[in-house]
């Protein structure tokens, strides 16, 4: 039975609708299994990224800095490969963890810069704890709200494009004020994305737990980076 063709429970059940009742139960179990797999893969992705970041900082910092653009290109190549292989068992998991490990490596420059500041380890810890707290709050909001967040998809995508363009422009300008603004908007945007993607997952709008996990992971990662930039800029002025 298709996970996304679930029939609602009949409130007028009179003992003769056992087929519909059974169908709903199977769909409900399938959805629970899908969500469980998604969050297991999400947790594994965070672990792979952490290993990647640790590896980059302790062993390959200079290599990542020297060939940073190459690592970014590899990151996108792995993501696109994952999209095409999302339904191929084994290959999809290999690409998922290769991708998240690589994103950890590409965090090396910003993490090294923050860790080199006074109290840098505390800044990283604060950014991670804030990200985790926001992720939890927005996930709960997505589960409890009666608002259908799917209607926000187009608006969120446009906002994402604006943030990306702003970030590219600031690569040339190097303005700390503009960076704070972009990071602030990014933090708000990806917080909303967490709720948006969480609701889509529990409503069965993803066709693969791998891609559902990637969506949550990218929300978490970009929120973490945004908060890290904000905290890093403000602490550098102290």
C-alpha atoms as a printed R data frame, in Angstrom:
    type eleno elety resid chain resno       x      y      z
1   ATOM     1    CA   UNK     A     1   0.000  0.000  0.000
2   ATOM     2    CA   UNK     A     2   1.277  3.456 -0.824
3   ATOM     3    CA   UNK     A     3   2.358  5.486  2.165
4   ATOM     4    CA   UNK     A     4   0.855  8.597  0.611
5   ATOM     5    CA   UNK     A     5  -2.571  7.169 -0.152
6   ATOM     6    CA   UNK     A     6  -3.825  6.903  3.401
7   ATOM     7    CA   UNK     A     7  -7.584  6.794  3.996
8   ATOM     8    CA   UNK     A     8  -8.909  8.713  7.010
9   ATOM     9    CA   UNK     A     9 -10.605  6.771  9.769
10  ATOM    10    CA   UNK     A    10 -14.363  6.585  9.262
11  ATOM    11    CA   UNK     A    11 -16.064  8.270 12.219
12  ATOM    12    CA   UNK     A    12 -19.258  6.359 11.417
13  ATOM    13    CA   UNK     A    13 -17.590  2.980 11.719
14  ATOM    14    CA   UNK     A    14 -20.290  0.371 12.430
15  ATOM    15    CA   UNK     A    15 -18.447 -2.895 12.271
16  ATOM    16    CA   UNK     A    16 -18.665 -3.310  8.500
17  ATOM    17    CA   UNK     A    17 -15.716 -1.099  7.531
18  ATOM    18    CA   UNK     A    18 -12.965 -3.469  8.590
19  ATOM    19    CA   UNK     A    19 -11.139 -3.098  5.258
20  ATOM    20    CA   UNK     A    20 -10.897  0.710  5.598
21  ATOM    21    CA   UNK     A    21  -9.931  0.365  9.262
22  ATOM    22    CA   UNK     A    22  -7.196 -2.098  8.366
23  ATOM    23    CA   UNK     A    23  -5.972  0.120  5.533
24  ATOM    24    CA   UNK     A    24  -5.657  3.092  7.847
25  ATOM    25    CA   UNK     A    25  -3.772  1.056 10.419
26  ATOM    26    CA   UNK     A    26  -1.271 -0.159  7.843
27  ATOM    27    CA   UNK     A    27  -0.767  3.385  6.566
28  ATOM    28    CA   UNK     A    28  -0.300  4.675 10.083
29  ATOM    29    CA   UNK     A    29   2.337  2.039 10.830
30  ATOM    30    CA   UNK     A    30   4.082  2.814  7.536
31  ATOM    31    CA   UNK     A    31   4.214  6.512  8.349
32  ATOM    32    CA   UNK     A    32   5.615  5.867 11.827
33  ATOM    33    CA   UNK     A    33   8.293  3.647 10.293
34  ATOM    34    CA   UNK     A    34   9.087  6.322  7.677
35  ATOM    35    CA   UNK     A    35   9.456  9.048 10.309
36  ATOM    36    CA   UNK     A    36  11.606  6.779 12.499
37  ATOM    37    CA   UNK     A    37  13.940  6.010  9.587
38  ATOM    38    CA   UNK     A    38  14.127  9.710  8.713
39  ATOM    39    CA   UNK     A    39  15.257 10.765 12.173
40  ATOM    40    CA   UNK     A    40  17.702  7.880 12.440
41  ATOM    41    CA   UNK     A    41  19.302  8.996  9.184
42  ATOM    42    CA   UNK     A    42  19.218 12.606 10.362
43  ATOM    43    CA   UNK     A    43  21.079 11.655 13.542
44  ATOM    44    CA   UNK     A    44  23.574  9.651 11.493
45  ATOM    45    CA   UNK     A    45  24.072 12.645  9.200
46  ATOM    46    CA   UNK     A    46  24.882 14.899 12.152
47  ATOM    47    CA   UNK     A    47  27.397 12.333 13.384
48  ATOM    48    CA   UNK     A    48  29.041 12.055  9.952
49  ATOM    49    CA   UNK     A    49  29.245 15.859  9.699
50  ATOM    50    CA   UNK     A    50  30.786 16.066 13.177
51  ATOM    51    CA   UNK     A    51  33.430 13.513 12.179
52  ATOM    52    CA   UNK     A    52  34.080 15.488  8.997
53  ATOM    53    CA   UNK     A    53  34.467 18.763 10.904
54  ATOM    54    CA   UNK     A    54  36.771 17.148 13.482
55  ATOM    55    CA   UNK     A    55  38.856 15.566 10.716
56  ATOM    56    CA   UNK     A    56  39.133 18.877  8.903
57  ATOM    57    CA   UNK     A    57  40.177 20.816 11.988
58  ATOM    58    CA   UNK     A    58  42.675 18.272 13.316
59  ATOM    59    CA   UNK     A    59  44.230 16.873 10.164
60  ATOM    60    CA   UNK     A    60  43.243 18.489  6.874
61  ATOM    61    CA   UNK     A    61  42.659 22.144  7.719
62  ATOM    62    CA   UNK     A    62  45.284 23.449  5.296
63  ATOM    63    CA   UNK     A    63  44.151 21.158  2.490
64  ATOM    64    CA   UNK     A    64  40.503 22.186  2.901
65  ATOM    65    CA   UNK     A    65  41.466 25.874  2.984
66  ATOM    66    CA   UNK     A    66  43.642 25.522 -0.113
67  ATOM    67    CA   UNK     A    67  41.095 23.578 -2.147
68  ATOM    68    CA   UNK     A    68  37.926 24.940 -0.553
69  ATOM    69    CA   UNK     A    69  36.094 25.567 -3.846
70  ATOM    70    CA   UNK     A    70  36.867 22.003 -4.882
71  ATOM    71    CA   UNK     A    71  35.327 20.646 -1.679
72  ATOM    72    CA   UNK     A    72  32.228 22.794 -2.213
73  ATOM    73    CA   UNK     A    73  31.877 21.450 -5.764
74  ATOM    74    CA   UNK     A    74  32.290 17.905 -4.425
75  ATOM    75    CA   UNK     A    75  29.624 18.641 -1.822
76  ATOM    76    CA   UNK     A    76  27.105 19.683 -4.484
77  ATOM    77    CA   UNK     A    77  28.064 16.762 -6.733
78  ATOM    78    CA   UNK     A    78  27.365 14.314 -3.900
79  ATOM    79    CA   UNK     A    79  24.035 15.999 -3.169
80  ATOM    80    CA   UNK     A    80  22.893 15.787 -6.781
81  ATOM    81    CA   UNK     A    81  24.096 12.189 -6.938
82  ATOM    82    CA   UNK     A    82  22.084 11.431 -3.819
83  ATOM    83    CA   UNK     A    83  18.956 12.890 -5.412
84  ATOM    84    CA   UNK     A    84  19.286 10.522 -8.361
85  ATOM    85    CA   UNK     A    85  20.135  7.498 -6.196
86  ATOM    86    CA   UNK     A    86  17.695  8.183 -3.338
87  ATOM    87    CA   UNK     A    87  15.785  4.940 -3.952
88  ATOM    88    CA   UNK     A    88  18.820  2.693 -4.460
89  ATOM    89    CA   UNK     A    89  19.548  0.835 -1.191
90  ATOM    90    CA   UNK     A    90  23.158  0.962 -0.101
91  ATOM    91    CA   UNK     A    91  24.218  3.553 -2.659
92  ATOM    92    CA   UNK     A    92  21.863  6.158 -1.187
93  ATOM    93    CA   UNK     A    93  23.277  5.662  2.319
94  ATOM    94    CA   UNK     A    94  26.856  5.804  1.022
95  ATOM    95    CA   UNK     A    95  26.148  9.072 -0.784
96  ATOM    96    CA   UNK     A    96  24.216 10.479  2.188
97  ATOM    97    CA   UNK     A    97  27.056 10.010  4.639
98  ATOM    98    CA   UNK     A    98  29.699 11.004  2.081
99  ATOM    99    CA   UNK     A    99  27.764 14.214  1.509
100 ATOM   100    CA   UNK     A   100  27.282 15.032  5.194
101 ATOM   101    CA   UNK     A   101  30.920 14.149  5.962
102 ATOM   102    CA   UNK     A   102  32.006 16.548  3.206
103 ATOM   103    CA   UNK     A   103  29.787 19.330  4.551
104 ATOM   104    CA   UNK     A   104  31.585 18.847  7.853
105 ATOM   105    CA   UNK     A   105  34.915 19.272  6.078
106 ATOM   106    CA   UNK     A   106  33.732 22.496  4.430
107 ATOM   107    CA   UNK     A   107  32.926 23.889  7.879
108 ATOM   108    CA   UNK     A   108  36.636 23.771  8.693
109 ATOM   109    CA   UNK     A   109  37.487 27.409  7.712
110 ATOM   110    CA   UNK     A   110  34.703 29.044  9.758
111 ATOM   111    CA   UNK     A   111  35.183 26.692 12.710
112 ATOM   112    CA   UNK     A   112  38.950 27.258 12.697
113 ATOM   113    CA   UNK     A   113  38.391 31.016 12.618
114 ATOM   114    CA   UNK     A   114  35.915 30.922 15.510
115 ATOM   115    CA   UNK     A   115  37.999 28.495 17.569
116 ATOM   116    CA   UNK     A   116  40.988 30.800 17.108
117 ATOM   117    CA   UNK     A   117  39.123 33.618 18.880
118 ATOM   118    CA   UNK     A   118  39.127 34.079 22.673
119 ATOM   119    CA   UNK     A   119  36.417 31.810 24.022
120 ATOM   120    CA   UNK     A   120  35.975 30.297 20.575
121 ATOM   121    CA   UNK     A   121  35.025 26.850 21.872
122 ATOM   122    CA   UNK     A   122  32.226 28.421 23.924
123 ATOM   123    CA   UNK     A   123  30.939 30.279 20.860
124 ATOM   124    CA   UNK     A   124  30.745 27.031 18.870
125 ATOM   125    CA   UNK     A   125  29.047 25.272 21.785
126 ATOM   126    CA   UNK     A   126  26.533 28.122 22.174
127 ATOM   127    CA   UNK     A   127  25.722 28.067 18.452
128 ATOM   128    CA   UNK     A   128  25.186 24.302 18.543
129 ATOM   129    CA   UNK     A   129  23.008 24.398 21.661
130 ATOM   130    CA   UNK     A   130  20.932 27.259 20.259
131 ATOM   131    CA   UNK     A   131  20.506 25.377 16.987
132 ATOM   132    CA   UNK     A   132  19.408 22.241 18.829
133 ATOM   133    CA   UNK     A   133  16.954 24.194 20.990
134 ATOM   134    CA   UNK     A   134  15.439 26.020 18.007
135 ATOM   135    CA   UNK     A   135  15.230 22.760 16.068
136 ATOM   136    CA   UNK     A   136  13.284 21.174 18.938
137 ATOM   137    CA   UNK     A   137  10.943 24.140 19.393
138 ATOM   138    CA   UNK     A   138  10.156 24.468 15.682
139 ATOM   139    CA   UNK     A   139   9.624 20.713 15.350
140 ATOM   140    CA   UNK     A   140   7.098 20.773 18.182
141 ATOM   141    CA   UNK     A   141   5.427 23.817 16.620
142 ATOM   142    CA   UNK     A   142   5.118 21.971 13.293
143 ATOM   143    CA   UNK     A   143   3.434 19.028 15.009
144 ATOM   144    CA   UNK     A   144   1.017 21.106 17.074
145 ATOM   145    CA   UNK     A   145   0.018 23.939 14.761
146 ATOM   146    CA   UNK     A   146  -3.210 23.640 12.778
147 ATOM   147    CA   UNK     A   147  -1.780 25.854 10.036
148 ATOM   148    CA   UNK     A   148  -0.826 24.109  6.822
149 ATOM   149    CA   UNK     A   149   2.760 25.231  6.268
150 ATOM   150    CA   UNK     A   150   2.919 23.692  2.777
151 ATOM   151    CA   UNK     A   151   1.496 26.939  1.384
152 ATOM   152    CA   UNK     A   152   4.696 28.711  2.494
153 ATOM   153    CA   UNK     A   153   6.907 26.699  0.166
154 ATOM   154    CA   UNK     A   154   7.130 29.240 -2.668
155 ATOM   155    CA   UNK     A   155   7.739 32.153 -0.287
156 ATOM   156    CA   UNK     A   156  10.468 30.249  1.563
157 ATOM   157    CA   UNK     A   157  12.172 29.341 -1.702
158 ATOM   158    CA   UNK     A   158  12.204 32.976 -2.848
159 ATOM   159    CA   UNK     A   159  13.607 34.073  0.521
160 ATOM   160    CA   UNK     A   160  16.307 31.397  0.211
161 ATOM   161    CA   UNK     A   161  17.331 32.714 -3.220
162 ATOM   162    CA   UNK     A   162  17.567 36.252 -1.780
163 ATOM   163    CA   UNK     A   163  19.794 35.036  1.074
164 ATOM   164    CA   UNK     A   164  22.055 33.141 -1.341
165 ATOM   165    CA   UNK     A   165  22.400 36.173 -3.635
166 ATOM   166    CA   UNK     A   166  23.076 38.437 -0.656
167 ATOM   167    CA   UNK     A   167  25.770 36.058  0.579
168 ATOM   168    CA   UNK     A   168  27.450 35.979 -2.847
169 ATOM   169    CA   UNK     A   169  27.421 39.784 -3.058
170 ATOM   170    CA   UNK     A   170  28.951 40.079  0.400
171 ATOM   171    CA   UNK     A   171  31.793 37.776 -0.607
172 ATOM   172    CA   UNK     A   172  33.060 40.757 -2.625
173 ATOM   173    CA   UNK     A   173  31.971 43.525 -0.232
174 ATOM   174    CA   UNK     A   174  33.118 41.863  2.991
175 ATOM   175    CA   UNK     A   175  30.745 43.973  5.091
176 ATOM   176    CA   UNK     A   176  30.338 42.722  8.696
177 ATOM   177    CA   UNK     A   177  27.037 44.634  9.048
178 ATOM   178    CA   UNK     A   178  25.611 43.083  5.878
179 ATOM   179    CA   UNK     A   179  26.862 39.686  7.035
180 ATOM   180    CA   UNK     A   180  25.014 40.050 10.343
181 ATOM   181    CA   UNK     A   181  21.834 40.989  8.477
182 ATOM   182    CA   UNK     A   182  22.165 38.053  6.082
183 ATOM   183    CA   UNK     A   183  22.937 35.651  8.926
184 ATOM   184    CA   UNK     A   184  19.988 36.984 10.941
185 ATOM   185    CA   UNK     A   185  17.595 36.540  8.032
186 ATOM   186    CA   UNK     A   186  19.105 33.103  7.402
187 ATOM   187    CA   UNK     A   187  18.578 32.067 11.027
188 ATOM   188    CA   UNK     A   188  14.901 33.046 10.839
189 ATOM   189    CA   UNK     A   189  14.467 31.458  7.405
190 ATOM   190    CA   UNK     A   190  15.970 28.098  8.327
191 ATOM   191    CA   UNK     A   191  14.062 28.024 11.602
192 ATOM   192    CA   UNK     A   192  10.864 28.263  9.556
193 ATOM   193    CA   UNK     A   193  12.213 25.663  7.128
194 ATOM   194    CA   UNK     A   194  12.582 23.239 10.063
195 ATOM   195    CA   UNK     A   195   8.862 23.538 10.832
196 ATOM   196    CA   UNK     A   196   7.969 23.393  7.128
197 ATOM   197    CA   UNK     A   197   9.991 20.250  6.433
198 ATOM   198    CA   UNK     A   198   8.938 18.563  9.680
199 ATOM   199    CA   UNK     A   199   5.268 19.016  8.835
200 ATOM   200    CA   UNK     A   200   5.834 17.733  5.305
201 ATOM   201    CA   UNK     A   201   7.539 14.640  6.714
202 ATOM   202    CA   UNK     A   202   4.784 13.738  9.182
203 ATOM   203    CA   UNK     A   203   2.163 14.340  6.510
204 ATOM   204    CA   UNK     A   204   3.864 11.899  4.171
205 ATOM   205    CA   UNK     A   205   4.887 14.362  1.474
206 ATOM   206    CA   UNK     A   206   8.373 12.880  0.986
207 ATOM   207    CA   UNK     A   207   8.891  9.745 -1.078
208 ATOM   208    CA   UNK     A   208  12.196  8.792  0.538
209 ATOM   209    CA   UNK     A   209  13.405  8.884  4.172
210 ATOM   210    CA   UNK     A   210  16.873  9.683  2.822
211 ATOM   211    CA   UNK     A   211  15.735 12.913  1.184
212 ATOM   212    CA   UNK     A   212  13.568 13.778  4.181
213 ATOM   213    CA   UNK     A   213  16.635 13.378  6.418
214 ATOM   214    CA   UNK     A   214  18.745 15.522  4.051
215 ATOM   215    CA   UNK     A   215  16.145 18.305  4.208
216 ATOM   216    CA   UNK     A   216  16.222 18.345  8.016
217 ATOM   217    CA   UNK     A   217  20.006 18.114  8.035
218 ATOM   218    CA   UNK     A   218  20.416 21.086  5.684
219 ATOM   219    CA   UNK     A   219  17.992 23.127  7.808
220 ATOM   220    CA   UNK     A   220  19.989 22.291 10.936
221 ATOM   221    CA   UNK     A   221  23.350 22.916  9.260
222 ATOM   222    CA   UNK     A   222  22.433 26.287  7.773
223 ATOM   223    CA   UNK     A   223  20.816 27.456 11.004
224 ATOM   224    CA   UNK     A   224  23.997 26.463 12.866
225 ATOM   225    CA   UNK     A   225  26.188 28.352 10.377
226 ATOM   226    CA   UNK     A   226  23.970 31.457 10.601
227 ATOM   227    CA   UNK     A   227  24.091 31.483 14.400
228 ATOM   228    CA   UNK     A   228  27.831 30.790 14.358
229 ATOM   229    CA   UNK     A   229  28.388 33.798 12.102
230 ATOM   230    CA   UNK     A   230  26.256 36.074 14.292
231 ATOM   231    CA   UNK     A   231  27.919 35.007 17.539
232 ATOM   232    CA   UNK     A   232  31.364 35.107 15.947
233 ATOM   233    CA   UNK     A   233  30.934 38.666 14.623
234 ATOM   234    CA   UNK     A   234  29.547 40.030 17.880
235 ATOM   235    CA   UNK     A   235  32.192 38.339 20.008
236 ATOM   236    CA   UNK     A   236  34.991 39.577 17.750
237 ATOM   237    CA   UNK     A   237  34.049 43.161 18.739
238 ATOM   238    CA   UNK     A   238  34.485 42.545 22.444
